[in-house]
Amino acid sequence: MAGSLVTVLGNFLDIYLVLLLVRVLLSWFPNIDWSSNPWSILSQLTDPYLNIFRSIIPPIGGIDVSAVLAFLLLQVIRGSLG
């Protein structure tokens, strides 16, 4: 039972890590309208988590590095699951 829960959580984190990566990569394209689908869905899924780190880490030289920390933390959690 516990093994299957860890597997499900690991799979969820894998999917969420991919969503975060896509969100960060797409943020480099200024012409994306984040209020239209499917971008708004991606934004709604990832921004609450990213905003935690954005409130802690200010942009450095105009570059938002909070996503790096957010991504690394999820990687550490995912790695600890085995």
N, CA, C and O atoms as CSV, one atom per row, in Angstrom:
chain,resi,resn,atom,element,x,y,z
A,1,MET,N,N,0.827,-1.204,0.000
A,1,MET,CA,C,0.000,0.000,0.000
A,1,MET,C,C,0.863,1.255,0.000
A,1,MET,O,O,0.656,2.155,-0.814
A,2,ALA,N,N,1.837,1.316,0.921
A,2,ALA,CA,C,2.694,2.502,0.999
A,2,ALA,C,C,3.542,2.643,-0.255
A,2,ALA,O,O,3.818,3.754,-0.708
A,3,GLY,N,N,3.957,1.499,-0.816
A,3,GLY,CA,C,4.754,1.542,-2.040
A,3,GLY,C,C,3.982,2.125,-3.205
A,3,GLY,O,O,4.536,2.875,-4.009
A,4,SER,N,N,2.705,1.785,-3.303
A,4,SER,CA,C,1.901,2.318,-4.402
A,4,SER,C,C,1.630,3.809,-4.216
A,4,SER,O,O,1.542,4.553,-5.193
A,5,LEU,N,N,1.499,4.245,-2.965
A,5,LEU,CA,C,1.306,5.672,-2.701
A,5,LEU,C,C,2.551,6.464,-3.085
A,5,LEU,O,O,2.454,7.551,-3.654
A,6,VAL,N,N,3.715,5.914,-2.773
A,6,VAL,CA,C,4.978,6.563,-3.143
A,6,VAL,C,C,5.108,6.617,-4.661
A,6,VAL,O,O,5.575,7.614,-5.211
A,7,THR,N,N,4.699,5.557,-5.330
A,7,THR,CA,C,4.749,5.528,-6.793
A,7,THR,C,C,3.826,6.581,-7.396
A,7,THR,O,O,4.219,7.290,-8.322
A,8,VAL,N,N,2.620,6.687,-6.885
A,8,VAL,CA,C,1.663,7.688,-7.383
A,8,VAL,C,C,2.194,9.096,-7.134
A,8,VAL,O,O,2.124,9.949,-8.018
A,9,LEU,N,N,2.723,9.344,-5.938
A,9,LEU,CA,C,3.279,10.660,-5.625
A,9,LEU,C,C,4.473,10.966,-6.519
A,9,LEU,O,O,4.622,12.091,-6.996
A,10,GLY,N,N,5.318,9.976,-6.745
A,10,GLY,CA,C,6.462,10.159,-7.637
A,10,GLY,C,C,6.033,10.488,-9.052
A,10,GLY,O,O,6.614,11.362,-9.695
A,11,ASN,N,N,5.020,9.794,-9.539
A,11,ASN,CA,C,4.502,10.070,-10.887
A,11,ASN,C,C,3.901,11.468,-10.976
A,11,ASN,O,O,4.089,12.169,-11.970
A,12,PHE,N,N,3.179,11.869,-9.933
A,12,PHE,CA,C,2.615,13.218,-9.896
A,12,PHE,C,C,3.729,14.260,-9.952
A,12,PHE,O,O,3.638,15.231,-10.703
A,13,LEU,N,N,4.778,14.057,-9.157
A,13,LEU,CA,C,5.886,15.012,-9.144
A,13,LEU,C,C,6.605,15.048,-10.486
A,13,LEU,O,O,7.029,16.115,-10.930
A,14,ASP,N,N,6.749,13.903,-11.135
A,14,ASP,CA,C,7.366,13.875,-12.462
A,14,ASP,C,C,6.569,14.721,-13.452
A,14,ASP,O,O,7.142,15.503,-14.211
A,15,ILE,N,N,5.257,14.563,-13.441
A,15,ILE,CA,C,4.397,15.338,-14.341
A,15,ILE,C,C,4.471,16.820,-14.000
A,15,ILE,O,O,4.556,17.662,-14.895
A,16,TYR,N,N,4.439,17.141,-12.716
A,16,TYR,CA,C,4.480,18.543,-12.301
A,16,TYR,C,C,5.821,19.178,-12.651
A,16,TYR,O,O,5.869,20.352,-13.017
A,17,LEU,N,N,6.904,18.422,-12.544
A,17,LEU,CA,C,8.216,18.942,-12.932
A,17,LEU,C,C,8.251,19.280,-14.418
A,17,LEU,O,O,8.840,20.287,-14.812
A,18,VAL,N,N,7.630,18.456,-15.234
A,18,VAL,CA,C,7.564,18.738,-16.671
A,18,VAL,C,C,6.736,19.998,-16.918
A,18,VAL,O,O,7.118,20.843,-17.727
A,19,LEU,N,N,5.603,20.128,-16.223
A,19,LEU,CA,C,4.780,21.333,-16.367
A,19,LEU,C,C,5.558,22.581,-15.965
A,19,LEU,O,O,5.470,23.610,-16.636
A,20,LEU,N,N,6.322,22.497,-14.871
A,20,LEU,CA,C,7.139,23.637,-14.442
A,20,LEU,C,C,8.190,23.984,-15.483
A,20,LEU,O,O,8.417,25.156,-15.781
A,21,LEU,N,N,8.825,22.970,-16.030
A,21,LEU,CA,C,9.846,23.211,-17.041
A,21,LEU,C,C,9.249,23.893,-18.266
A,21,LEU,O,O,9.828,24.841,-18.797
A,22,VAL,N,N,8.098,23.414,-18.712
A,22,VAL,CA,C,7.424,24.033,-19.860
A,22,VAL,C,C,7.057,25.472,-19.534
A,22,VAL,O,O,7.241,26.362,-20.365
A,23,ARG,N,N,6.542,25.709,-18.336
A,23,ARG,CA,C,6.152,27.068,-17.915
A,23,ARG,C,C,7.349,28.007,-17.927
A,23,ARG,O,O,7.255,29.134,-18.414
A,24,VAL,N,N,8.472,27.545,-17.393
A,24,VAL,CA,C,9.670,28.384,-17.336
A,24,VAL,C,C,10.207,28.651,-18.741
A,24,VAL,O,O,10.571,29.783,-19.061
A,25,LEU,N,N,10.256,27.631,-19.566
A,25,LEU,CA,C,10.760,27.822,-20.929
A,25,LEU,C,C,9.866,28.767,-21.727
A,25,LEU,O,O,10.362,29.607,-22.478
A,26,LEU,N,N,8.555,28.633,-21.566
A,26,LEU,CA,C,7.640,29.508,-22.300
A,26,LEU,C,C,7.678,30.945,-21.796
A,26,LEU,O,O,7.308,31.868,-22.522
A,27,SER,N,N,8.120,31.140,-20.565
A,27,SER,CA,C,8.199,32.509,-20.042
A,27,SER,C,C,9.250,33.333,-20.775
A,27,SER,O,O,9.262,34.559,-20.662
A,28,TRP,N,N,10.118,32.687,-21.513
A,28,TRP,CA,C,11.133,33.398,-22.288
A,28,TRP,C,C,10.569,33.978,-23.584
A,28,TRP,O,O,11.245,34.747,-24.268
A,29,PHE,N,N,9.336,33.612,-23.919
A,29,PHE,CA,C,8.692,34.113,-25.128
A,29,PHE,C,C,7.667,35.178,-24.737
A,29,PHE,O,O,6.599,34.846,-24.224
A,30,PRO,N,N,7.980,36.442,-24.974
A,30,PRO,CA,C,7.120,37.526,-24.475
A,30,PRO,C,C,5.763,37.626,-25.170
A,30,PRO,O,O,4.866,38.288,-24.649
A,31,ASN,N,N,5.588,37.003,-26.307
A,31,ASN,CA,C,4.332,37.141,-27.051
A,31,ASN,C,C,3.253,36.159,-26.621
A,31,ASN,O,O,2.161,36.161,-27.188
A,32,ILE,N,N,3.535,35.328,-25.638
A,32,ILE,CA,C,2.535,34.356,-25.189
A,32,ILE,C,C,1.481,35.064,-24.349
A,32,ILE,O,O,1.796,35.797,-23.411
A,33,ASP,N,N,0.230,34.828,-24.705
A,33,ASP,CA,C,-0.897,35.394,-23.960
A,33,ASP,C,C,-1.299,34.400,-22.877
A,33,ASP,O,O,-1.977,33.411,-23.157
A,34,TRP,N,N,-0.880,34.665,-21.635
A,34,TRP,CA,C,-1.109,33.739,-20.528
A,34,TRP,C,C,-2.575,33.686,-20.096
A,34,TRP,O,O,-2.936,32.880,-19.238
A,35,SER,N,N,-3.418,34.531,-20.679
A,35,SER,CA,C,-4.838,34.497,-20.317
A,35,SER,C,C,-5.656,33.609,-21.257
A,35,SER,O,O,-6.853,33.418,-21.039
A,36,SER,N,N,-5.018,33.063,-22.303
A,36,SER,CA,C,-5.745,32.196,-23.233
A,36,SER,C,C,-5.329,30.738,-23.032
A,36,SER,O,O,-4.224,30.441,-22.577
A,37,ASN,N,N,-6.250,29.841,-23.384
A,37,ASN,CA,C,-5.948,28.406,-23.272
A,37,ASN,C,C,-4.959,27.999,-24.343
A,37,ASN,O,O,-4.976,28.601,-25.416
A,38,PRO,N,N,-4.122,27.047,-24.133
A,38,PRO,CA,C,-3.901,26.241,-22.928
A,38,PRO,C,C,-2.958,26.900,-21.927
A,38,PRO,O,O,-2.677,26.332,-20.872
A,39,TRP,N,N,-2.476,28.078,-22.249
A,39,TRP,CA,C,-1.476,28.723,-21.390
A,39,TRP,C,C,-2.057,29.111,-20.037
A,39,TRP,O,O,-1.361,29.055,-19.023
A,40,SER,N,N,-3.325,29.504,-20.014
A,40,SER,CA,C,-3.918,29.891,-18.731
A,40,SER,C,C,-4.012,28.692,-17.786
A,40,SER,O,O,-3.846,28.837,-16.574
A,41,ILE,N,N,-4.274,27.522,-18.337
A,41,ILE,CA,C,-4.326,26.312,-17.504
A,41,ILE,C,C,-2.948,26.012,-16.932
A,41,ILE,O,O,-2.811,25.699,-15.749
A,42,LEU,N,N,-1.937,26.108,-17.772
A,42,LEU,CA,C,-0.565,25.881,-17.314
A,42,LEU,C,C,-0.188,26.885,-16.236
A,42,LEU,O,O,0.433,26.527,-15.236
A,43,SER,N,N,-0.558,28.119,-16.437
A,43,SER,CA,C,-0.278,29.167,-15.457
A,43,SER,C,C,-1.013,28.914,-14.144
A,43,SER,O,O,-0.439,29.087,-13.069
A,44,GLN,N,N,-2.272,28.508,-14.225
A,44,GLN,CA,C,-3.053,28.236,-13.011
A,44,GLN,C,C,-2.492,27.058,-12.225
A,44,GLN,O,O,-2.593,27.027,-10.999
A,45,LEU,N,N,-1.909,26.099,-12.915
A,45,LEU,CA,C,-1.349,24.928,-12.243
A,45,LEU,C,C,0.010,25.202,-11.605
A,45,LEU,O,O,0.329,24.634,-10.560
A,46,THR,N,N,0.801,26.057,-12.219
A,46,THR,CA,C,2.181,26.231,-11.762
A,46,THR,C,C,2.432,27.514,-10.975
A,46,THR,O,O,3.302,27.537,-10.104
A,47,ASP,N,N,1.696,28.568,-11.260
A,47,ASP,CA,C,1.979,29.852,-10.612
A,47,ASP,C,C,1.804,29.859,-9.093
A,47,ASP,O,O,2.594,30.514,-8.413
A,48,PRO,N,N,0.812,29.166,-8.524
A,48,PRO,CA,C,0.729,29.185,-7.054
A,48,PRO,C,C,2.004,28.660,-6.388
A,48,PRO,O,O,2.463,29.225,-5.396
A,49,TYR,N,N,2.571,27.593,-6.926
A,49,TYR,CA,C,3.819,27.055,-6.377
A,49,TYR,C,C,4.979,28.018,-6.628
A,49,TYR,O,O,5.776,28.275,-5.727
A,50,LEU,N,N,5.076,28.548,-7.839
A,50,LEU,CA,C,6.166,29.473,-8.162
A,50,LEU,C,C,6.065,30.766,-7.360
A,50,LEU,O,O,7.087,31.351,-7.001
A,51,ASN,N,N,4.850,31.216,-7.076
A,51,ASN,CA,C,4.672,32.465,-6.325
A,51,ASN,C,C,5.210,32.373,-4.904
A,51,ASN,O,O,5.599,33.386,-4.324
A,52,ILE,N,N,5.238,31.175,-4.340
A,52,ILE,CA,C,5.848,31.000,-3.015
A,52,ILE,C,C,7.302,31.447,-3.064
A,52,ILE,O,O,7.764,32.166,-2.178
A,53,PHE,N,N,8.011,31.029,-4.080
A,53,PHE,CA,C,9.428,31.351,-4.207
A,53,PHE,C,C,9.641,32.773,-4.712
A,53,PHE,O,O,10.629,33.416,-4.359
A,54,ARG,N,N,8.726,33.261,-5.530
A,54,ARG,CA,C,8.828,34.644,-6.013
A,54,ARG,C,C,8.687,35.644,-4.871
A,54,ARG,O,O,9.260,36.732,-4.918
A,55,SER,N,N,7.920,35.273,-3.842
A,55,SER,CA,C,7.758,36.180,-2.698
A,55,SER,C,C,8.984,36.163,-1.792
A,55,SER,O,O,9.187,37.092,-1.009
A,56,ILE,N,N,9.800,35.124,-1.887
A,56,ILE,CA,C,10.994,35.002,-1.051
A,56,ILE,C,C,12.229,35.548,-1.756
A,56,ILE,O,O,13.045,36.239,-1.146
A,57,ILE,N,N,12.364,35.234,-3.047
A,57,ILE,CA,C,13.560,35.591,-3.804
A,57,ILE,C,C,13.213,36.676,-4.818
A,57,ILE,O,O,12.453,36.423,-5.752
A,58,PRO,N,N,13.753,37.868,-4.651
A,58,PRO,CA,C,13.486,38.920,-5.641
A,58,PRO,C,C,14.277,38.651,-6.926
A,58,PRO,O,O,15.284,37.943,-6.896
A,59,PRO,N,N,13.831,39.206,-8.039
A,59,PRO,CA,C,14.593,39.060,-9.282
A,59,PRO,C,C,16.003,39.625,-9.125
A,59,PRO,O,O,16.206,40.653,-8.480
A,60,ILE,N,N,16.954,38.946,-9.714
A,60,ILE,CA,C,18.351,39.383,-9.673
A,60,ILE,C,C,18.701,39.923,-11.053
A,60,ILE,O,O,18.710,39.181,-12.035
A,61,GLY,N,N,18.985,41.200,-11.120
A,61,GLY,CA,C,19.300,41.820,-12.401
A,61,GLY,C,C,18.163,41.711,-13.395
A,61,GLY,O,O,18.395,41.609,-14.600
A,62,GLY,N,N,16.931,41.731,-12.900
A,62,GLY,CA,C,15.771,41.639,-13.777
A,62,GLY,C,C,15.423,40.218,-14.190
A,62,GLY,O,O,14.498,40.007,-14.975
A,63,ILE,N,N,16.162,39.237,-13.664
A,63,ILE,CA,C,15.920,37.840,-14.019
A,63,ILE,C,C,15.309,37.116,-12.828
A,63,ILE,O,O,15.835,37.177,-11.716
A,64,ASP,N,N,14.200,36.435,-13.067
A,64,ASP,CA,C,13.505,35.695,-12.014
A,64,ASP,C,C,14.184,34.340,-11.830
A,64,ASP,O,O,14.038,33.445,-12.663
A,65,VAL,N,N,14.922,34.196,-10.738
A,65,VAL,CA,C,15.632,32.944,-10.460
A,65,VAL,C,C,14.863,32.060,-9.488
A,65,VAL,O,O,15.330,30.980,-9.125
A,66,SER,N,N,13.695,32.509,-9.069
A,66,SER,CA,C,12.913,31.734,-8.108
A,66,SER,C,C,12.499,30.379,-8.678
A,66,SER,O,O,12.360,29.410,-7.931
A,67,ALA,N,N,12.304,30.304,-9.986
A,67,ALA,CA,C,11.904,29.040,-10.607
A,67,ALA,C,C,12.992,27.985,-10.464
A,67,ALA,O,O,12.696,26.794,-10.368
A,68,VAL,N,N,14.240,28.413,-10.449
A,68,VAL,CA,C,15.340,27.462,-10.285
A,68,VAL,C,C,15.248,26.795,-8.917
A,68,VAL,O,O,15.361,25.574,-8.810
A,69,LEU,N,N,15.045,27.591,-7.879
A,69,LEU,CA,C,14.924,27.044,-6.533
A,69,LEU,C,C,13.677,26.167,-6.410
A,69,LEU,O,O,13.722,25.106,-5.787
A,70,ALA,N,N,12.584,26.602,-6.994
A,70,ALA,CA,C,11.343,25.823,-6.954
A,70,ALA,C,C,11.542,24.466,-7.626
A,70,ALA,O,O,11.096,23.438,-7.116
A,71,PHE,N,N,12.209,24.474,-8.760
A,71,PHE,CA,C,12.473,23.242,-9.495
A,71,PHE,C,C,13.408,22.332,-8.703
A,71,PHE,O,O,13.169,21.128,-8.606
A,72,LEU,N,N,14.470,22.900,-8.137
A,72,LEU,CA,C,15.422,22.105,-7.362
A,72,LEU,C,C,14.774,21.465,-6.142
A,72,LEU,O,O,15.054,20.309,-5.825
A,73,LEU,N,N,13.916,22.201,-5.461
A,73,LEU,CA,C,13.248,21.649,-4.290
A,73,LEU,C,C,12.375,20.451,-4.671
A,73,LEU,O,O,12.375,19.435,-3.975
A,74,LEU,N,N,11.643,20.569,-5.759
A,74,LEU,CA,C,10.828,19.435,-6.203
A,74,LEU,C,C,11.699,18.251,-6.613
A,74,LEU,O,O,11.329,17.099,-6.389
A,75,GLN,N,N,12.852,18.532,-7.212
A,75,GLN,CA,C,13.776,17.459,-7.587
A,75,GLN,C,C,14.287,16.729,-6.352
A,75,GLN,O,O,14.390,15.502,-6.353
A,76,VAL,N,N,14.608,17.476,-5.298
A,76,VAL,CA,C,15.085,16.868,-4.056
A,76,VAL,C,C,13.991,16.001,-3.438
A,76,VAL,O,O,14.246,14.878,-3.002
A,77,ILE,N,N,12.778,16.533,-3.408
A,77,ILE,CA,C,11.659,15.757,-2.857
A,77,ILE,C,C,11.441,14.496,-3.687
A,77,ILE,O,O,11.242,13.411,-3.141
A,78,ARG,N,N,11.480,14.645,-5.001
A,78,ARG,CA,C,11.295,13.488,-5.894
A,78,ARG,C,C,12.403,12.464,-5.679
A,78,ARG,O,O,12.138,11.262,-5.645
A,79,GLY,N,N,13.632,12.926,-5.535
A,79,GLY,CA,C,14.751,12.020,-5.313
A,79,GLY,C,C,14.669,11.287,-3.986
A,79,GLY,O,O,15.117,10.146,-3.877
A,80,SER,N,N,14.108,11.928,-2.987
A,80,SER,CA,C,14.004,11.289,-1.675
A,80,SER,C,C,12.939,10.192,-1.652
A,80,SER,O,O,12.928,9.350,-0.754
A,81,LEU,N,N,12.051,10.205,-2.634
A,81,LEU,CA,C,11.030,9.158,-2.709
A,81,LEU,C,C,11.597,7.837,-3.213
A,81,LEU,O,O,11.014,6.774,-3.004
A,82,GLY,N,N,12.736,7.922,-3.874
A,82,GLY,CA,C,13.376,6.693,-4.353
A,82,GLY,C,C,13.074,6.345,-5.767
A,82,GLY,O,O,13.560,5.332,-6.271
